[in-house]
């Protein structure tokens, strides 16, 4: 059924029901008014009979009865069952005894009569009149009833016309909206609806644009939450989760001593008591301003920075950042600064001491002078090497884009390192074994790749001892990586030092290392150069003695 027909049917039913109800109510009031008028006429007749002291009336249809105060019929009309019986139980008699007047309708034979009774000091007078004689009083109400029905019909017809037009308008508007929503072609109607339709289209386009913008922002927010390196959750003023990411759940379970399934459980964790106390205070406050609280939690070797923001509507956001690495880096930088200062003091102090000796002793013999200048030169070289190594590490830490990638032949680099160190290798009595494929090609940075093998070789020459074997091999390669082993058969290192060999300025034997002229940064440079080429490096004591380095290099950076 169309919307137009539904509206007309509903309106028709409503009008019909109200019309019937009004007619019934009017008839009821008209009937009641007729009976009231008949009772007043009967009362006037009883008063007249009481005054004339005779029961005779000119209207033969009116039945008059005189009843004693005991309820027995004295004279006049009486039905057979009333002659020897008391009338005190009749409804109209009961009313008259109580109120002085009474009326009731009941049948005499097959005809209904209106019985009216009035109580006098010495008797009751009862008048019975056929109901059919009272109907003329009701006929006068037919005219207004008919008039009302006619007016209702006229109003119904007018409303029917308006409702039909309204229903047609609604149906047209519905069809128009459906066409707009489905994306079909539409034309604006040339009637009263045109302005409404234009407004709807404007609002629809605005809502559609807003919906798309909100969806896009939601997708961006969800992507941000998933990719964010911080745990984040937003809560309602009632502390119910609005949105959170998985990192937030991971962090609160890291802090908590027992498993937590929901983000709301974070408020039960004792370590977050300060945050909960802050929320209790701020959310009860009548002030509407943004306030923040930050705490630091150390748990399970992890340092977490927890930041809470309470917004003006009392909703709030909690973010959790893992600052363990930052704290460690801060500590490393502090130690690095101290180490650099310490490492620089030694060559600078040596240079200063030798130069001071030369300047204060102008008669110093030539051999001594030359020896001191040579020592100054050696310390200057050591200082230069230290500064170069520090510069290389800084670039690897903060400016990796300065190292340009190119196609490099690793086999040539390894042979180049061995050739550059040939004199030292010969002096130490080293035996170098190579198991490297010919023309081992990689896309990487030449200087960093050179520094890997150069520093490993320098480390072996400095610390492995004399007459040892150095073995360099590429023992495996797959689609993405080359796998290398570099070991010597020298003295090796104790197990407790293996984990810190790649730390900056870390020395197994500090006195011996400085004496040999190392900067303490060679293996740190090796590690960072390997990381630059997306590889990993580790150290262990070789099974046959000595120290072994295992590392990978990605074929393409």
LOMAR-336712 format. One record per residue (C-alpha): x, y, z; residue in three letters; residue number from 1. Coordinates in steps of 0.02 Angstrom, whole numbers, padded with zeros to 5 digits. Layout:
<nodes>
((X; Y; Z); "ALA"; NUM)
...
</nodes>
This chain:
<nodes>
((00000; 00000; 00000); "UNK"; 1)
((00067; 00170; -00048); "UNK"; 2)
((00103; 00302; 00083); "UNK"; 3)
((-00036; 00410; 00008); "UNK"; 4)
((-00167; 00275; 00034); "UNK"; 5)
((-00104; 00237; 00209); "UNK"; 6)
((-00123; 00419; 00261); "UNK"; 7)
((-00299; 00429; 00187); "UNK"; 8)
((-00353; 00264; 00268); "UNK"; 9)
((-00287; 00314; 00438); "UNK"; 10)
((-00369; 00486; 00431); "UNK"; 11)
((-00534; 00409; 00373); "UNK"; 12)
((-00537; 00288; 00519); "UNK"; 13)
((-00496; 00426; 00643); "UNK"; 14)
((-00636; 00538; 00575); "UNK"; 15)
((-00762; 00395; 00572); "UNK"; 16)
((-00725; 00344; 00751); "UNK"; 17)
((-00736; 00523; 00816); "UNK"; 18)
((-00899; 00553; 00718); "UNK"; 19)
((-00982; 00398; 00792); "UNK"; 20)
((-00923; 00442; 00967); "UNK"; 21)
((-00990; 00620; 00957); "UNK"; 22)
((-01159; 00562; 00888); "UNK"; 23)
((-01176; 00431; 01025); "UNK"; 24)
((-01130; 00557; 01160); "UNK"; 25)
((-01254; 00685; 01092); "UNK"; 26)
((-01393; 00554; 01083); "UNK"; 27)
((-01355; 00502; 01261); "UNK"; 28)
((-01364; 00681; 01322); "UNK"; 29)
((-01522; 00712; 01220); "UNK"; 30)
((-01607; 00556; 01293); "UNK"; 31)
((-01557; 00607; 01469); "UNK"; 32)
((-01625; 00782; 01436); "UNK"; 33)
((-01789; 00706; 01374); "UNK"; 34)
((-01811; 00600; 01529); "UNK"; 35)
((-01770; 00748; 01641); "UNK"; 36)
((-01904; 00850; 01554); "UNK"; 37)
((-02030; 00707; 01571); "UNK"; 38)
((-01991; 00692; 01757); "UNK"; 39)
((-02019; 00878; 01782); "UNK"; 40)
((-02187; 00864; 01691); "UNK"; 41)
((-02233; 00713; 01800); "UNK"; 42)
((-02185; 00808; 01957); "UNK"; 43)
((-02296; 00953; 01908); "UNK"; 44)
((-02437; 00829; 01881); "UNK"; 45)
((-02414; 00748; 02054); "UNK"; 46)
((-02414; 00920; 02135); "UNK"; 47)
((-02577; 00961; 02046); "UNK"; 48)
((-02655; 00794; 02100); "UNK"; 49)
((-02601; 00824; 02280); "UNK"; 50)
((-02683; 00995; 02278); "UNK"; 51)
((-02845; 00937; 02193); "UNK"; 52)
((-02855; 00781; 02297); "UNK"; 53)
((-02914; 00680; 02147); "UNK"; 54)
((-02819; 00552; 02042); "UNK"; 55)
((-02911; 00595; 01883); "UNK"; 56)
((-02805; 00659; 01737); "UNK"; 57)
((-02862; 00700; 01562); "UNK"; 58)
((-02723; 00601; 01477); "UNK"; 59)
((-02780; 00419; 01475); "UNK"; 60)
((-02604; 00357; 01442); "UNK"; 61)
((-02545; 00423; 01610); "UNK"; 62)
((-02570; 00299; 01753); "UNK"; 63)
((-02585; 00375; 01929); "UNK"; 64)
((-02568; 00279; 02092); "UNK"; 65)
((-02584; 00336; 02272); "UNK"; 66)
((-02472; 00236; 02388); "UNK"; 67)
((-02475; 00239; 02577); "UNK"; 68)
((-02323; 00278; 02679); "UNK"; 69)
((-02315; 00093; 02718); "UNK"; 70)
((-02298; 00055; 02532); "UNK"; 71)
((-02472; -00017; 02503); "UNK"; 72)
((-02579; 00042; 02358); "UNK"; 73)
((-02719; 00157; 02420); "UNK"; 74)
((-02806; 00190; 02255); "UNK"; 75)
((-02778; 00213; 02070); "UNK"; 76)
((-02682; 00103; 01948); "UNK"; 77)
((-02596; -00052; 02011); "UNK"; 78)
((-02533; -00209; 01928); "UNK"; 79)
((-02599; -00376; 01988); "UNK"; 80)
((-02441; -00415; 02086); "UNK"; 81)
((-02449; -00243; 02170); "UNK"; 82)
((-02626; -00253; 02244); "UNK"; 83)
((-02587; -00351; 02399); "UNK"; 84)
((-02401; -00317; 02404); "UNK"; 85)
((-02299; -00172; 02472); "UNK"; 86)
((-02217; -00064; 02340); "UNK"; 87)
((-02077; -00011; 02455); "UNK"; 88)
((-01953; -00124; 02365); "UNK"; 89)
((-01979; -00043; 02195); "UNK"; 90)
((-01828; 00057; 02139); "UNK"; 91)
((-01924; 00219; 02118); "UNK"; 92)
((-02003; 00199; 02292); "UNK"; 93)
((-01832; 00170; 02372); "UNK"; 94)
((-01765; 00329; 02289); "UNK"; 95)
((-01920; 00428; 02341); "UNK"; 96)
((-01907; 00368; 02520); "UNK"; 97)
((-01725; 00422; 02525); "UNK"; 98)
((-01725; 00581; 02419); "UNK"; 99)
((-01909; 00629; 02411); "UNK"; 100)
((-01917; 00589; 02224); "UNK"; 101)
((-01881; 00434; 02122); "UNK"; 102)
((-01893; 00371; 01944); "UNK"; 103)
((-01869; 00207; 01853); "UNK"; 104)
((-01910; 00131; 01685); "UNK"; 105)
((-01987; -00042; 01674); "UNK"; 106)
((-02117; -00131; 01570); "UNK"; 107)
((-02304; -00148; 01596); "UNK"; 108)
((-02346; -00291; 01483); "UNK"; 109)
((-02239; -00266; 01329); "UNK"; 110)
((-02226; -00077; 01338); "UNK"; 111)
((-02090; 00015; 01435); "UNK"; 112)
((-02153; 00148; 01557); "UNK"; 113)
((-02069; 00288; 01652); "UNK"; 114)
((-02121; 00278; 01835); "UNK"; 115)
((-02104; 00440; 01935); "UNK"; 116)
((-02140; 00446; 02122); "UNK"; 117)
((-02147; 00594; 02241); "UNK"; 118)
((-02165; 00582; 02429); "UNK"; 119)
((-02291; 00692; 02520); "UNK"; 120)
((-02328; 00702; 02707); "UNK"; 121)
((-02473; 00582; 02700); "UNK"; 122)
((-02437; 00475; 02549); "UNK"; 123)
((-02336; 00440; 02390); "UNK"; 124)
((-02402; 00487; 02221); "UNK"; 125)
((-02339; 00384; 02074); "UNK"; 126)
((-02360; 00430; 01892); "UNK"; 127)
((-02323; 00305; 01751); "UNK"; 128)
((-02305; 00366; 01573); "UNK"; 129)
((-02265; 00264; 01417); "UNK"; 130)
((-02088; 00292; 01355); "UNK"; 131)
((-02158; 00309; 01180); "UNK"; 132)
((-02244; 00467; 01238); "UNK"; 133)
((-02076; 00539; 01289); "UNK"; 134)
((-01991; 00507; 01121); "UNK"; 135)
((-02055; 00669; 01048); "UNK"; 136)
((-01933; 00753; 01167); "UNK"; 137)
((-01789; 00658; 01083); "UNK"; 138)
((-01843; 00697; 00907); "UNK"; 139)
((-01792; 00876; 00933); "UNK"; 140)
((-01611; 00817; 00953); "UNK"; 141)
((-01609; 00732; 00782); "UNK"; 142)
((-01589; 00897; 00690); "UNK"; 143)
((-01426; 00952; 00775); "UNK"; 144)
((-01363; 00774; 00764); "UNK"; 145)
((-01394; 00771; 00577); "UNK"; 146)
((-01314; 00943; 00563); "UNK"; 147)
((-01161; 00884; 00656); "UNK"; 148)
((-01146; 00730; 00546); "UNK"; 149)
((-01158; 00839; 00392); "UNK"; 150)
((-01026; 00958; 00459); "UNK"; 151)
((-00913; 00811; 00500); "UNK"; 152)
((-00936; 00741; 00326); "UNK"; 153)
((-00893; 00910; 00250); "UNK"; 154)
((-00740; 00925; 00363); "UNK"; 155)
((-00691; 00748; 00319); "UNK"; 156)
((-00702; 00784; 00133); "UNK"; 157)
((-00596; 00940; 00155); "UNK"; 158)
((-00469; 00846; 00259); "UNK"; 159)
((-00473; 00704; 00134); "UNK"; 160)
((-00425; 00825; -00003); "UNK"; 161)
((-00287; 00902; 00103); "UNK"; 162)
((-00225; 00732; 00161); "UNK"; 163)
((-00225; 00668; -00016); "UNK"; 164)
((-00120; 00814; -00072); "UNK"; 165)
((-00007; 00797; 00080); "UNK"; 166)
((00009; 00610; 00049); "UNK"; 167)
((00053; 00643; -00132); "UNK"; 168)
((00183; 00768; -00073); "UNK"; 169)
((00258; 00645; 00050); "UNK"; 170)
((00260; 00507; -00081); "UNK"; 171)
((00346; 00623; -00206); "UNK"; 172)
((00472; 00675; -00074); "UNK"; 173)
((00507; 00493; -00030); "UNK"; 174)
((00532; 00448; -00213); "UNK"; 175)
((00648; 00598; -00235); "UNK"; 176)
((00753; 00550; -00082); "UNK"; 177)
((00764; 00368; -00140); "UNK"; 178)
((00827; 00424; -00311); "UNK"; 179)
((00954; 00539; -00231); "UNK"; 180)
((01013; 00403; -00111); "UNK"; 181)
((01030; 00274; -00251); "UNK"; 182)
((01130; 00395; -00357); "UNK"; 183)
((01000; 00396; -00497); "UNK"; 184)
((00967; 00549; -00602); "UNK"; 185)
((00841; 00666; -00524); "UNK"; 186)
((00750; 00826; -00568); "UNK"; 187)
((00684; 00955; -00446); "UNK"; 188)
((00491; 00957; -00444); "UNK"; 189)
((00407; 01114; -00508); "UNK"; 190)
((00295; 01138; -00356); "UNK"; 191)
((00301; 01181; -00171); "UNK"; 192)
((00425; 01040; -00144); "UNK"; 193)
((00562; 01120; -00247); "UNK"; 194)
((00630; 01227; -00106); "UNK"; 195)
((00622; 01081; 00017); "UNK"; 196)
((00708; 00964; -00107); "UNK"; 197)
((00846; 01089; -00141); "UNK"; 198)
((00873; 01107; 00046); "UNK"; 199)
((00876; 00917; 00068); "UNK"; 200)
((01003; 00898; -00072); "UNK"; 201)
((01114; 01031; 00006); "UNK"; 202)
((01103; 00949; 00177); "UNK"; 203)
((01128; 00776; 00102); "UNK"; 204)
((01286; 00829; 00010); "UNK"; 205)
((01350; 00915; 00166); "UNK"; 206)
((01315; 00760; 00273); "UNK"; 207)
((01392; 00646; 00142); "UNK"; 208)
((01548; 00753; 00135); "UNK"; 209)
((01557; 00758; 00325); "UNK"; 210)
((01532; 00570; 00335); "UNK"; 211)
((01672; 00537; 00211); "UNK"; 212)
((01786; 00659; 00303); "UNK"; 213)
((01747; 00576; 00470); "UNK"; 214)
((01778; 00403; 00398); "UNK"; 215)
((01943; 00461; 00326); "UNK"; 216)
((01994; 00539; 00491); "UNK"; 217)
((01942; 00380; 00583); "UNK"; 218)
((02046; 00274; 00464); "UNK"; 219)
((02194; 00390; 00489); "UNK"; 220)
((02172; 00383; 00677); "UNK"; 221)
((02160; 00193; 00677); "UNK"; 222)
((02314; 00180; 00565); "UNK"; 223)
((02406; 00301; 00679); "UNK"; 224)
((02359; 00199; 00832); "UNK"; 225)
((02416; 00036; 00753); "UNK"; 226)
((02581; 00108; 00690); "UNK"; 227)
((02614; 00215; 00843); "UNK"; 228)
((02764; 00167; 00949); "UNK"; 229)
((02672; 00221; 01105); "UNK"; 230)
((02528; 00140; 01198); "UNK"; 231)
((02373; 00250; 01190); "UNK"; 232)
((02196; 00237; 01259); "UNK"; 233)
((02054; 00364; 01269); "UNK"; 234)
((01920; 00345; 01404); "UNK"; 235)
((01749; 00422; 01438); "UNK"; 236)
((01717; 00521; 01598); "UNK"; 237)
((01646; 00358; 01669); "UNK"; 238)
((01817; 00276; 01633); "UNK"; 239)
((01750; 00165; 01494); "UNK"; 240)
((01864; 00134; 01346); "UNK"; 241)
((01826; 00235; 01189); "UNK"; 242)
((01976; 00178; 01089); "UNK"; 243)
((02145; 00098; 01123); "UNK"; 244)
((02286; 00011; 01032); "UNK"; 245)
((02366; -00158; 01066); "UNK"; 246)
((02528; -00079; 01127); "UNK"; 247)
((02431; -00002; 01273); "UNK"; 248)
((02371; -00176; 01325); "UNK"; 249)
((02547; -00243; 01306); "UNK"; 250)
((02619; -00109; 01419); "UNK"; 251)
((02488; -00124; 01557); "UNK"; 252)
((02516; -00313; 01560); "UNK"; 253)
((02703; -00280; 01569); "UNK"; 254)
((02674; -00171; 01722); "UNK"; 255)
((02542; -00281; 01804); "UNK"; 256)
((02585; -00436; 01907); "UNK"; 257)
((02434; -00528; 01837); "UNK"; 258)
((02349; -00542; 01668); "UNK"; 259)
((02237; -00397; 01619); "UNK"; 260)
((02106; -00424; 01482); "UNK"; 261)
((02031; -00250; 01466); "UNK"; 262)
((02104; -00076; 01459); "UNK"; 263)
((01990; -00022; 01604); "UNK"; 264)
((02087; -00144; 01714); "UNK"; 265)
((02233; -00022; 01709); "UNK"; 266)
((02152; 00075; 01852); "UNK"; 267)
((02172; -00078; 01965); "UNK"; 268)
((02363; -00085; 01946); "UNK"; 269)
((02452; -00021; 02104); "UNK"; 270)
((02593; 00058; 02001); "UNK"; 271)
((02464; 00175; 01922); "UNK"; 272)
((02393; 00234; 02088); "UNK"; 273)
((02458; 00411; 02060); "UNK"; 274)
((02365; 00421; 01894); "UNK"; 275)
((02203; 00356; 01974); "UNK"; 276)
((02221; 00481; 02117); "UNK"; 277)
((02248; 00620; 01992); "UNK"; 278)
((02091; 00568; 01895); "UNK"; 279)
((01987; 00559; 02055); "UNK"; 280)
((02039; 00736; 02098); "UNK"; 281)
((02021; 00813; 01925); "UNK"; 282)
((01857; 00729; 01876); "UNK"; 283)
((01772; 00786; 02036); "UNK"; 284)
((01831; 00964; 02010); "UNK"; 285)
((01702; 01089; 01944); "UNK"; 286)
((01837; 01178; 01845); "UNK"; 287)
((01838; 01144; 01657); "UNK"; 288)
((02016; 01150; 01597); "UNK"; 289)
((02143; 01032; 01522); "UNK"; 290)
((02263; 00960; 01652); "UNK"; 291)
((02405; 00834; 01640); "UNK"; 292)
((02499; 00711; 01751); "UNK"; 293)
((02659; 00617; 01710); "UNK"; 294)
((02738; 00474; 01806); "UNK"; 295)
((02882; 00354; 01773); "UNK"; 296)
((02869; 00167; 01810); "UNK"; 297)
((03019; 00050; 01816); "UNK"; 298)
((02961; -00130; 01797); "UNK"; 299)
((03041; -00289; 01729); "UNK"; 300)
((03198; -00198; 01668); "UNK"; 301)
((03089; -00078; 01570); "UNK"; 302)
((03067; 00108; 01599); "UNK"; 303)
((02893; 00172; 01552); "UNK"; 304)
((02838; 00353; 01547); "UNK"; 305)
((02650; 00368; 01579); "UNK"; 306)
((02562; 00529; 01532); "UNK"; 307)
((02379; 00568; 01573); "UNK"; 308)
((02280; 00713; 01500); "UNK"; 309)
((02107; 00759; 01571); "UNK"; 310)
((02003; 00857; 01446); "UNK"; 311)
((01872; 00990; 01481); "UNK"; 312)
((01726; 00866; 01471); "UNK"; 313)
((01816; 00753; 01599); "UNK"; 314)
((01858; 00621; 01470); "UNK"; 315)
((02043; 00581; 01470); "UNK"; 316)
((02187; 00504; 01374); "UNK"; 317)
((02329; 00395; 01439); "UNK"; 318)
((02489; 00368; 01339); "UNK"; 319)
((02631; 00250; 01383); "UNK"; 320)
((02805; 00270; 01309); "UNK"; 321)
((02948; 00146; 01326); "UNK"; 322)
((03096; 00259; 01365); "UNK"; 323)
((03214; 00118; 01412); "UNK"; 324)
((03318; 00143; 01256); "UNK"; 325)
((03319; 00331; 01276); "UNK"; 326)
((03379; 00316; 01454); "UNK"; 327)
((03510; 00190; 01401); "UNK"; 328)
((03565; 00304; 01259); "UNK"; 329)
((03575; 00450; 01379); "UNK"; 330)
((03684; 00345; 01493); "UNK"; 331)
((03790; 00286; 01345); "UNK"; 332)
((03812; 00465; 01285); "UNK"; 333)
((03864; 00517; 01460); "UNK"; 334)
((03988; 00374; 01470); "UNK"; 335)
((04045; 00411; 01292); "UNK"; 336)
((04080; 00592; 01335); "UNK"; 337)
((04179; 00537; 01486); "UNK"; 338)
((04273; 00407; 01385); "UNK"; 339)
((04313; 00528; 01244); "UNK"; 340)
((04375; 00655; 01370); "UNK"; 341)
((04483; 00522; 01450); "UNK"; 342)
((04549; 00455; 01284); "UNK"; 343)
((04593; 00629; 01222); "UNK"; 344)
((04687; 00675; 01379); "UNK"; 345)
((04821; 00542; 01355); "UNK"; 346)
((04887; 00592; 01181); "UNK"; 347)
((04864; 00777; 01218); "UNK"; 348)
((04958; 00762; 01382); "UNK"; 349)
((05098; 00664; 01296); "UNK"; 350)
((05116; 00792; 01156); "UNK"; 351)
((05112; 00935; 01282); "UNK"; 352)
((05246; 00849; 01391); "UNK"; 353)
((05365; 00812; 01247); "UNK"; 354)
((05346; 00986; 01172); "UNK"; 355)
((05373; 01068; 01341); "UNK"; 356)
((05533; 00967; 01364); "UNK"; 357)
((05597; 01021; 01193); "UNK"; 358)
((05556; 01205; 01224); "UNK"; 359)
((05630; 01211; 01400); "UNK"; 360)
((05791; 01124; 01347); "UNK"; 361)
((05865; 01217; 01198); "UNK"; 362)
((06030; 01122; 01218); "UNK"; 363)
((05944; 00953; 01205); "UNK"; 364)
((06048; 00837; 01095); "UNK"; 365)
((05983; 00805; 00920); "UNK"; 366)
((05947; 00622; 00948); "UNK"; 367)
((05835; 00656; 01098); "UNK"; 368)
((05749; 00801; 01009); "UNK"; 369)
((05712; 00688; 00859); "UNK"; 370)
((05647; 00550; 00973); "UNK"; 371)
((05528; 00671; 01064); "UNK"; 372)
((05464; 00744; 00900); "UNK"; 373)
((05435; 00567; 00836); "UNK"; 374)
((05336; 00529; 00995); "UNK"; 375)
((05233; 00687; 00969); "UNK"; 376)
((05199; 00634; 00791); "UNK"; 377)
((05141; 00461; 00848); "UNK"; 378)
((05024; 00536; 00977); "UNK"; 379)
((04958; 00659; 00848); "UNK"; 380)
((04922; 00512; 00732); "UNK"; 381)
((04835; 00423; 00874); "UNK"; 382)
((04731; 00579; 00907); "UNK"; 383)
((04688; 00593; 00722); "UNK"; 384)
((04635; 00411; 00714); "UNK"; 385)
((04527; 00433; 00870); "UNK"; 386)
((04440; 00586; 00797); "UNK"; 387)
((04412; 00497; 00631); "UNK"; 388)
((04335; 00347; 00720); "UNK"; 389)
((04222; 00460; 00824); "UNK"; 390)
((04170; 00552; 00666); "UNK"; 391)
((04130; 00387; 00579); "UNK"; 392)
((04023; 00328; 00725); "UNK"; 393)
((03929; 00494; 00733); "UNK"; 394)
((03888; 00481; 00548); "UNK"; 395)
((03827; 00302; 00571); "UNK"; 396)
((03718; 00357; 00717); "UNK"; 397)
((03644; 00517; 00648); "UNK"; 398)
((03685; 00542; 00464); "UNK"; 399)
((03680; 00374; 00375); "UNK"; 400)
((03620; 00461; 00217); "UNK"; 401)
((03800; 00527; 00197); "UNK"; 402)
((03855; 00350; 00153); "UNK"; 403)
((03814; 00319; -00029); "UNK"; 404)
((03776; 00144; -00091); "UNK"; 405)
((03858; 00073; -00247); "UNK"; 406)
((03903; -00094; -00322); "UNK"; 407)
((04057; -00158; -00230); "UNK"; 408)
((04167; -00311; -00254); "UNK"; 409)
((04192; -00383; -00078); "UNK"; 410)
((04327; -00502; -00137); "UNK"; 411)
((04432; -00354; -00196); "UNK"; 412)
((04402; -00262; -00031); "UNK"; 413)
((04465; -00409; 00072); "UNK"; 414)
((04620; -00429; -00037); "UNK"; 415)
((04647; -00240; -00024); "UNK"; 416)
((04643; -00246; 00167); "UNK"; 417)
((04769; -00390; 00170); "UNK"; 418)
((04884; -00297; 00051); "UNK"; 419)
((04876; -00136; 00154); "UNK"; 420)
((04921; -00234; 00312); "UNK"; 421)
((05045; -00352; 00229); "UNK"; 422)
((05196; -00284; 00325); "UNK"; 423)
((05112; -00301; 00495); "UNK"; 424)
((05047; -00475; 00448); "UNK"; 425)
((05222; -00526; 00401); "UNK"; 426)
((05295; -00453; 00562); "UNK"; 427)
((05169; -00549; 00669); "UNK"; 428)
((05197; -00711; 00573); "UNK"; 429)
((05013; -00728; 00528); "UNK"; 430)
((04946; -00861; 00411); "UNK"; 431)
((04790; -00794; 00322); "UNK"; 432)
((04666; -00919; 00248); "UNK"; 433)
((04530; -00860; 00128); "UNK"; 434)
((04374; -00953; 00077); "UNK"; 435)
((04291; -00815; -00023); "UNK"; 436)
((04207; -00837; -00193); "UNK"; 437)
((04282; -00742; -00337); "UNK"; 438)
((04198; -00575; -00374); "UNK"; 439)
((04081; -00574; -00224); "UNK"; 440)
((03970; -00426; -00271); "UNK"; 441)
((03862; -00323; -00153); "UNK"; 442)
((03771; -00157; -00159); "UNK"; 443)
((03841; -00058; -00013); "UNK"; 444)
((03959; 00078; 00044); "UNK"; 445)
((04140; 00047; -00001); "UNK"; 446)
((04221; 00138; 00146); "UNK"; 447)
((04110; 00052; 00276); "UNK"; 448)
((04135; -00120; 00200); "UNK"; 449)
((04323; -00088; 00199); "UNK"; 450)
((04316; -00032; 00383); "UNK"; 451)
((04230; -00196; 00433); "UNK"; 452)
((04372; -00308; 00371); "UNK"; 453)
((04509; -00181; 00412); "UNK"; 454)
((04456; -00163; 00594); "UNK"; 455)
((04432; -00350; 00617); "UNK"; 456)
((04606; -00378; 00547); "UNK"; 457)
((04680; -00237; 00653); "UNK"; 458)
((04598; -00315; 00807); "UNK"; 459)
((04676; -00485; 00769); "UNK"; 460)
((04848; -00409; 00738); "UNK"; 461)
((04839; -00310; 00901); "UNK"; 462)
((04771; -00442; 01019); "UNK"; 463)
((04778; -00619; 00947); "UNK"; 464)
((04964; -00644; 00976); "UNK"; 465)
((05103; -00701; 00859); "UNK"; 466)
((05110; -00841; 00731); "UNK"; 467)
((04922; -00872; 00726); "UNK"; 468)
((04806; -00916; 00584); "UNK"; 469)
((04669; -00795; 00527); "UNK"; 470)
((04526; -00875; 00431); "UNK"; 471)
((04404; -00771; 00327); "UNK"; 472)
((04260; -00861; 00240); "UNK"; 473)
((04092; -00831; 00160); "UNK"; 474)
((04015; -00995; 00214); "UNK"; 475)
((03838; -00966; 00150); "UNK"; 476)
((03732; -00852; 00042); "UNK"; 477)
((03546; -00850; 00007); "UNK"; 478)
((03427; -00738; -00087); "UNK"; 479)
((03457; -00588; 00026); "UNK"; 480)
((03615; -00610; 00130); "UNK"; 481)
((03800; -00660; 00131); "UNK"; 482)
((03856; -00754; 00289); "UNK"; 483)
((04037; -00725; 00348); "UNK"; 484)
((04153; -00802; 00476); "UNK"; 485)
((04312; -00713; 00535); "UNK"; 486)
((04417; -00802; 00666); "UNK"; 487)
((04593; -00815; 00728); "UNK"; 488)
((04679; -00954; 00825); "UNK"; 489)
((04753; -00835; 00953); "UNK"; 490)
((04724; -00809; 01139); "UNK"; 491)
((04537; -00768; 01130); "UNK"; 492)
((04446; -00676; 01270); "UNK"; 493)
((04359; -00728; 01430); "UNK"; 494)
((04172; -00765; 01418); "UNK"; 495)
((04120; -00615; 01524); "UNK"; 496)
((04194; -00495; 01396); "UNK"; 497)
((04108; -00566; 01240); "UNK"; 498)
((03945; -00471; 01264); "UNK"; 499)
((04033; -00302; 01276); "UNK"; 500)
((04165; -00315; 01139); "UNK"; 501)
((04062; -00199; 01027); "UNK"; 502)
((04038; -00065; 01161); "UNK"; 503)
((04127; 00098; 01126); "UNK"; 504)
((04292; 00118; 01219); "UNK"; 505)
((04272; -00051; 01301); "UNK"; 506)
((04442; -00136; 01327); "UNK"; 507)
((04476; -00311; 01387); "UNK"; 508)
((04650; -00259; 01445); "UNK"; 509)
((04650; -00070; 01461); "UNK"; 510)
((04835; -00046; 01490); "UNK"; 511)
((04889; -00161; 01349); "UNK"; 512)
((04762; -00086; 01229); "UNK"; 513)
((04824; 00091; 01252); "UNK"; 514)
((05003; 00035; 01237); "UNK"; 515)
((04961; -00045; 01068); "UNK"; 516)
((04883; 00118; 01010); "UNK"; 517)
((04702; 00063; 00986); "UNK"; 518)
((04560; 00190; 01001); "UNK"; 519)
((04436; 00068; 01078); "UNK"; 520)
((04312; 00108; 00939); "UNK"; 521)
((04361; -00017; 00804); "UNK"; 522)
((04235; -00154; 00845); "UNK"; 523)
((04099; -00024; 00878); "UNK"; 524)
((04128; 00039; 00701); "UNK"; 525)
((04120; -00140; 00636); "UNK"; 526)
((03952; -00170; 00721); "UNK"; 527)
((03875; -00008; 00657); "UNK"; 528)
((03941; -00038; 00481); "UNK"; 529)
((03862; -00211; 00482); "UNK"; 530)
((03698; -00137; 00545); "UNK"; 531)
((03705; -00007; 00406); "UNK"; 532)
((03706; -00153; 00283); "UNK"; 533)
((03553; -00228; 00373); "UNK"; 534)
((03655; -00369; 00448); "UNK"; 535)
((03695; -00437; 00622); "UNK"; 536)
((03860; -00477; 00707); "UNK"; 537)
((03907; -00579; 00859); "UNK"; 538)
((04068; -00640; 00940); "UNK"; 539)
((04116; -00805; 01019); "UNK"; 540)
((04273; -00903; 01064); "UNK"; 541)
((04322; -01015; 00921); "UNK"; 542)
((04314; -01201; 00955); "UNK"; 543)
((04498; -01224; 00910); "UNK"; 544)
((04552; -01071; 01012); "UNK"; 545)
((04549; -00887; 00974); "UNK"; 546)
((04407; -00767; 00939); "UNK"; 547)
((04274; -00786; 00803); "UNK"; 548)
((04158; -00655; 00729); "UNK"; 549)
((04001; -00711; 00636); "UNK"; 550)
((03909; -00580; 00535); "UNK"; 551)
((03790; -00557; 00388); "UNK"; 552)
((03781; -00424; 00252); "UNK"; 553)
((03625; -00390; 00148); "UNK"; 554)
((03659; -00401; -00037); "UNK"; 555)
((03559; -00243; -00073); "UNK"; 556)
((03538; -00099; 00051); "UNK"; 557)
</nodes>
